[in-house]
Amino acid sequence: MADRAVSEVLSFALVFSLIVASIILVSVSGLGALQNARDAEQMENAERAFDVLSDNIVDLYKQGAPSRATEVSLGEASLRTGENTTISVQVHDGTAPKDVGTWEIRPIIYAGNQERELVYEAGAVYRTNRDGGVQKRTPPILVSDDRVLITVVGTTASDQQSLGGSTVLVRTNHRNSNVSFADTGGNIEHVNVSVDSTPQREALWQSYFEQEGFACGADGWCNFTSSSGGIQRTYVVYHDLAVDIDQ
């Protein structure tokens, strides 16, 4: 009878240990899966918000709207204006390059968990993480064999801003638009563009330019040359947009 009592105690202890271990395993793995699902849903919501933000900014410099406000739901994420990105443009008539302009802009960055970010930068939208990134929206740059239109969307702020919380508003105001360069006589043979950003986004910019027919060098400059010998129409336009993040 004593041996049987010990056996029942051991059996109970083993069964209880298995139950506790199963509960812990399911809880840990289940919570991780729920966390990943929540993060993925928040990032998808942020992407939709950045689509709206991009469309609102297009309204400013294409439709002449004076201002727009875009609501972004953050959850545990944050929204900020990043460090300055420098964009430079040159044109070349076959004899010497001409500096058209160099602009400092502030990207708008949604920072989620695990180093996941959405970035609005000069009209383009990028989704990045610690392993790389993809371009979700192309910038307003048009390139064909006889025509080049470089549109620089200059989102600027007086200083860096960063906010967290449930919901924030991104307010954008159109301050000025300027045609920095225009040639319709076919005098330009080359157009050079440089985007000095974070290494990750800079690589994505260069990949985009190469897809559009530019040749990018190690110095960061991307060069477009018309195969017909001359670009018939060349335009460089800069839009100055003020950005403010508010709750």
N, C-alpha and C positions, 0 to 999 in steps of 0.2 A: 504493500500500500504506500510506503514511503517513497519507493522508486517511481510509482505511478504519479504521485504528487509532484515530484521533481520534474518528471517528464512533461506534465501539463503546464508547469510554470515556465519551462524552457520553450515549449511550443507557443504559449501566449506571448512571451518576450520576442520570439522570432517573428511571429505574425504582426505584432504591434510595431516592431522595427521596420518591417517591410511596408506597412501602411504609411508610417511616418515618412520613410524614404521616398515612397511614391508620391505623397502629397508635396514634399519639398521639390522633387524633380519636375512635377507638373506645374507647380507654382512658378519656379524659376524660368523654365522654358516658355510657359504661357505668358508670363509678364514680359519676357523679351520679345516674343512675337507680337504682343499687343503694342509694345513701345515702338517696334519697327513699323507696324501698320499705322500707328498714329503719326509718326514722323513722315511717312510716305504721303499720308493724306494731307498733312500740313504743307508739304512741299508742293503738292499738286494744286492746293488752294492758292498758294503763293504764286505759282506759275500763271494761274488764271488772273490773279490780281495784276501781275506784271504785263499780261496781255492788254488789260484795260489801261494800265499806266502808259504803255507804249502807244496805244490808240489815242489816248488823251493828249499826249505830247505831239503826235502827228497833227491833231486838231489845231495846236498852237502855231506850228510853223507852216502848215499847208492851208488851213482853213481860216486863219486869221483870228482864232479865238484868243481873247486876252489872258485867260487863266483857266486852269482846271484843277480839281481836287480828286484824288484817288484814294479810296479806303483800302487798307491792307490789314488783314487779320493776322496776328503774330503768334498767339499762344505763348510758347516758351522761347520763341525766336526773338530777334531784334532787327531793326531796320536802321541803316545809317548811310551817310554820305562818306565815300571812301577818300583815300589820299588822291591827290591830283594825278590824272592821266594826261600825258602830253601828246598832242596830235600835230604833226607838221606836214605841210604839202609843198612840193616844188613842181614847177613846170620847166621843160627843157625844149628849146627851139632848134636844137642841133648844134649850137655853138657854146652855150653856157646855161647852167641851171639858174632858175630864178625862184627865190623864196617867196611863196604866196602868203603864208601865214603859219604861225605856231600858236596853238591854243591850249590853255590849261582848263580841264573840265573835271568835275567830280562825279564819279559813278555812284549810282544808287544801289545799295547792297542789302539784300535780305540774308541774314546769317542764321541758319538753322542748326540742328544738332549734328554732331560728327563731321564738322567742317564742311557741311553742305551749304552752298551759297547760290543765290540768284543775283545776277548783276545786270543792271541797265547801264550801258556804256556807249555814249555817242550814237544812240539809235539802235544799237544791237543789244540782244539779251543773251546772256550766257548762264548755263547751269554748270557749276563746278563742285568737285569734292577733292579729297586728298589724293585721289588717283588720276584725276584728269578733268575733262569737261567737254561740253558740247555747246554748239551755238543753237539757241532756240528761235532766234529772230535775227534776220540779216539787217545790216545797217542800210540807210537810204542812199546807196551808192549805185549808180548805173554806169555800166561799161559795155561798149560795143566797139567794133573795129574802127568806126569813124566818129564816135561820140563818147565823152567821159563827163560824168556829173558827180563830183565829190561833194556830198552834203555832210557837214560837220554839225551834229546836234550837241551844242555846248551847254550841258546842265552844270550850273555853277551855284556855289553857296559861299557866304562870307567866311565860314569856318566849318569844320567837320561837326556833324550832328549825329546823335545816336539815341534811339528810344526803344524801349521794350514795353510790354503790356499787352492787353487784349487786342486793341485796335488802334491804328495810327492813320493819319491823313498825310498824303504826300501832295503838297500844294506846288504847282508849277505856274510860272508867269512868263509870258513872252515879253522880253525887253527890247530885242532888236534883231533884225535880219540884215545881212550884208552880203552882196555879191563881191567876193574878194578877188576873183579873177574871171574874165570872160574872153574867149577868143573864138571867132567864127570864121576866120580866114584860113584855117588849116595850117597855121604856123607852128603848132606844137607837135613835137615828135614823141616826147616822153612825159609821163606824169609819175611823180614819186610821192609815196605816202609812207609816213612812219607813225606808229602808235607805240608810245613808251608807257607800258602798263605793268601789272604784275607779270612775272615770267609765264605763268599759266595762261593768263588771258592774252598776253602778247603772242604766244604761240598759236592760239585760236584765231587771232586777227590775221596772222600771216597765212594760216591755212585757208581762211576765207579769201584773202587777196589772191592766193595762188589758184584757187578754184575759179576766180574771175579773170584769170589770164595774166596776172602780175607775176613777176619774178622777184623773189625775196632773197636778200643777202644776209650774211652774218651780222652786218652792221645795223640791222633792223629796218632798213629802207626796202620798200616794195616798189618795183618799177613796172609801169605799163607802157608797152610800145606797140603802135599800130602796125599790123602786118602789111598794110597798104602804103606805108611810108609817111603818113601824116594823119593826125587826128583832126577831123574837120571842125568839130565843135568841142570846146573844153570850158567847163564851168567849175568854179569852186565857190560854194556858198556856206556861210557860217550863220547859225541861229543861236542867239544868246538867250538862255532860259534860266530864270532864277528858281531855285528849289528850296523848299522849306518843309521839314518834317514836324508834324504837330499832332497832339492828342485831342 
